[in-house]
Amino acid sequence: MTDVDVVVVGAGLAGLTAARRLRAAGRSVRVVEARDRVAGRTLGGTLTNGVPVELGGQWIGTTQTEVLALVAELGLTTFPTYDTGDAVTLYRGTRTRYGDETFGLSETGAVEVGRLRAELAALAETVSLSTPWTSQAAADLDRRTLDEWLRANTADAEALAFWNAVVPALFSAEPAELSLLHFLFYVKSAGTLDILVGVTGGAQELRVVGGTHQISERLAAELGDDVVTLGAPVFGIAQDADEVRVTCASGTITAERVIVAIPPALAGRLRYEPALPAARDGLTQQMPMGSVIKIQVAYPAPFWRTTGLSGFAFNLDGALSVTLDNSPPDGSCGVLVGFFEGAHARTAGSWSVDKRKAAAVAELTELFGPAAAEPSDYVERNWMAEEYTRGCYGGRLGAGVWTQYGAALSEPVGRIHWAGAETATVWNGYMDGAVRSGDRAATEVLTCLDS
Ligand SMILES: Cc1cc2nc3c(=O)[nH]c(=O)nc-3n(C[C@H](O)[C@H](O)[C@H](O)COP(=O)(O)OP(=O)(O)OC[C@H]3O[C@@H](n4cnc5c(N)ncnc54)[C@H](O)[C@@H]3O)c2cc1C
């Protein structure tokens, strides 16, 4: 007789969704969470004026139906990201204001970017979401990095600068760190590149009033303190023919099955008895997290709106590739959200907070004018430094990994099942994918328990 039917490791969206499904099916569950809070890669912060800002995952697109349904079920509400007016792009010291589909690029640059987007979209169509390693031409697509493909397909410096800003904005990693197959899988998993990068009609369309961390907080409150144990990092998982034993800071829990709902890079650091199959361990050795420091810069008012700017900016010259308006729904103060991503994050990660703030404010001033030089507040979160995340937005696959190790990403190992945004086939890497993965893992476990 085990302590519970199922242990869930990690109280992020994936783990809590799985626990909720299992409980609804009448199964006993224990969720063990390393941190002294739930919600993982979503995290609420507050400006000094009391306005809530999101320090982790925040935006939800209208095609992210699973997380949207959960938001509604839990009694939370959404509001649209401010997206009225022109955007700006900075390239080689020239600031371009635009309101069309050109991303503020020159005519030749925009045409070239459009051509590459169409070619990548056609290639993405050939990728299998459930088993990317079986895609037509998988070996060829996985042999090359995205950077190699881009350089082989264009010599246009502006187009390359565009991709070198957009790719870190999506992956917190550089084009040279992703296989072409992984990039294409990720695009198809979200629908299209336009959906991935878009605000209205795209992945950045909606925000949750009060912040997305509340989704996990409400799920955990529903489950109750008897189910969710905080401050209990899991160290090891042992299994045999009778049970699985999960050892965490507060002791050992026995169960029929365990769902590991933490990023693969962290799952690889647990001690397993017996040792994991080589393919699974090989995967976790090669799926590093992205690099990101998320910043929120506040002003007494969203001053950019008065000159007809939306707050959306692309900086092809600087460290903050993308900036958006992140003001509260009532516009009672102005907030610009930005990200140090990929190589920029690794450089900025060694700076002091003051130096990062000064660098960010200098860039915002170039983009939005002198009013940006006088922020009233600055908050940030360096996700690379978080012991129980070690980087965001998620894990990435470099050249050769999908085809050599991809099958081990979600394949259960005996009594161990894997969940988390990285294992999702739809909206991989996003909150919606995390919810879907929790649901999928719970279904897997219920099938085993019922058989
Ligand atoms: C800066 C940033 C911006 C983002 N922006 C967006 C966005 O706008 N929209 C979007 O949809 N997504 C966004 N994301 C991604 C999104 O937040 C994640 O995909 C999602 O939250 C992942 O959920 P998860 O449950 O899979 O993993 P996690 O949230 O990482 O949950 C895993 C949990 O496991 C715990 N844990 C780790 N190790 C152990 C251990 N050994 N023992 C016990 N517990 C452990 C962790 O503390 C954590 O609570 C962003 C992420 C970041 C960081």
The ligand as an ORCA input file, in Angstrom:
! r2SCAN-3c Opt
* xyz 0 1
  C      10.594     35.797    -18.261
  C       9.604     34.812    -18.826
  C       8.658     35.220    -19.729
  C       7.747     34.314    -20.261
  N       6.746     34.786    -21.055
  C       5.722     33.963    -21.376
  C       4.536     34.496    -21.947
  O       4.395     35.719    -22.108
  N       3.531     33.633    -22.268
  C       3.644     32.273    -22.030
  O       2.689     31.539    -22.331
  N       4.749     31.753    -21.466
  C       5.769     32.574    -21.109
  N       6.862     32.082    -20.447
  C       6.978     30.605    -20.292
  C       6.029     30.063    -19.223
  O       6.118     30.822    -18.053
  C       6.380     28.598    -18.959
  O       6.329     27.870    -20.164
  C       5.442     27.894    -17.984
  O       5.156     28.693    -16.869
  C       6.098     26.587    -17.569
  O       5.297     25.879    -16.644
  P       5.767     24.446    -16.146
  O       4.787     24.004    -15.159
  O       6.056     23.586    -17.315
  O       7.206     24.677    -15.479
  P       7.623     25.564    -14.221
  O       6.799     26.790    -14.159
  O       9.105     25.730    -14.343
  O       7.278     24.654    -12.963
  C       8.188     23.723    -12.426
  C       8.104     23.790    -10.919
  O       8.958     22.770    -10.403
  C       9.676     23.286     -9.290
  N      10.893     22.499     -9.153
  C      12.054     22.585     -9.853
  N      12.929     21.659     -9.420
  C      12.307     20.972     -8.415
  C      12.689     19.886     -7.571
  N      13.897     19.311     -7.653
  N      11.805     19.448     -6.658
  C      10.574     20.000     -6.543
  N      10.165     21.026     -7.318
  C      11.012     21.507     -8.260
  C       9.907     24.750     -9.654
  O      10.161     25.527     -8.500
  C       8.593     25.108    -10.335
  O       7.651     25.596     -9.433
  C       7.800     32.949    -19.900
  C       8.743     32.533    -18.961
  C       9.628     33.450    -18.410
  C      10.579     33.011    -17.346
*
